[in-house]
Amino acid sequence: MTDDRLPNEHLSPLAALVDEVLAGVGYEVAAATDAIDDAVPGYGGLFDPNTTSDELRGALESLLESGLGRPPVAEPASDAFVLYVDGSSRGNPGPAGAGAVIVDASGDELARLGRPVGSRTGNNTAEYVALQLGLSELLARYEPRSLEVRIDSMTVIRDVWGGNDPTEPGVETYSDAVATALSSVPEHRYTHLADSDPNPADALATVGADIAAFGP
């Protein structure tokens, strides 16, 4: 798994703390949410409206000081994988999140990943971050021979697989990381998802956007 927090756009201090906790558990959304909910005093939690910012901040700082355990790596069926990715931006630009789901050749979900991207970020940037997130964790956990990326962003598809230069200003950090990651996978291809196609990464990107909206 990744040991360091991935780069992000501007986040509030509170959202940045949540992102640090996510990084500490390999961006596994369920593991991070459970840890935060357990650390919040009483019956509050990460998305509980009755939990104050100070209570949440205290819980996050306590978790980061005590250290975080990473979930065990799930065993894949083979060295062939499917990666679902999705980005979400409310307002475009607005609070944005990224989600990714790693699936093995038998269709079993191996990891459900998510993170906030920025408090005022465009959708294309969020899509790039989602792809970087999924690839970084896939390569940190496994040695894929074959990879199918399922994605709905034609902008990212044209840039990454079509050979175009990135059209979204400021995404070079993410596009360079994506190109480097894909270069280490012997066989990779994309499948374009229509809006009507199911994408399990969508809900995780929404969670990331919810976190990106946190303040202050």
C-alpha positions, 0 to 999 in steps of 0.5 A, a space after each residue: 500500500 502507499 506509505 505517503 499521502 497522495 497529493 491533493 488540491 486545496 482542502 480545509 484543515 479539517 478535510 486535510 486531517 481526514 485525508 491523512 487518516 485515509 492515507 494511513 489506512 491505504 485510502 480504504 473508506 470503510 476502515 477509515 470511517 470505522 476508526 474515526 467513528 470509534 474515536 469520536 466521543 459518545 455516539 457521534 461520527 464522521 458524518 453525524 451532524 451532531 458531531 462538532 468540528 472540534 470533536 471531529 478534529 480531536 478524534 482525527 488528531 488522536 488517531 494520527 498520533 496513536 498510529 493507524 493499522 492498515 487492513 490486510 491485503 485481500 488475495 486476488 484470483 490471478 494477476 488480472 484486475 479490473 479497476 473502476 474509477 470515478 471523480 465527483 465535483 459539486 459545482 464544477 469547480 466545487 468540493 470534489 472527491 475521488 473513488 476507486 474499486 479494485 476487482 479481481 478476475 473473478 469479480 470479487 471486490 478487493 479494495 474500496 478506495 476514496 479520498 477528498 480532492 479539493 474544496 474548489 476543484 473541477 471534475 476532470 481533475 477529480 477523475 485524474 485523481 481517481 485514476 491515480 488513486 486506484 493505480 497507486 494502491 493496485 501497484 502497491 498491493 499487487 503485481 498486475 499483468 493485465 488491467 482493465 480500467 473502467 472509467 466514464 471520463 472521455 477527457 481522461 481516456 483521450 489524454 491517457 490512452 489517446 496520446 493527447 496532452 492533458 487539456 485540464 490546467 494543473 493536472 500534470 502532477 496526476 497525469 505524469 503519475 498515471 503514465 508512470 504507473 501504467 508503464 509498469 503494467 504489461 497489458 492495460 486497456 480501458 472500457 468507457 462507461 456510459 452514464 447508465 452503466 453501474 460504477 461502484 466507485 461513484 459512491 466513494 467519490 461522493 464520500 470524498 466530495 462530502 469530506 472535501 466540503 468540510 470546514 474550517 
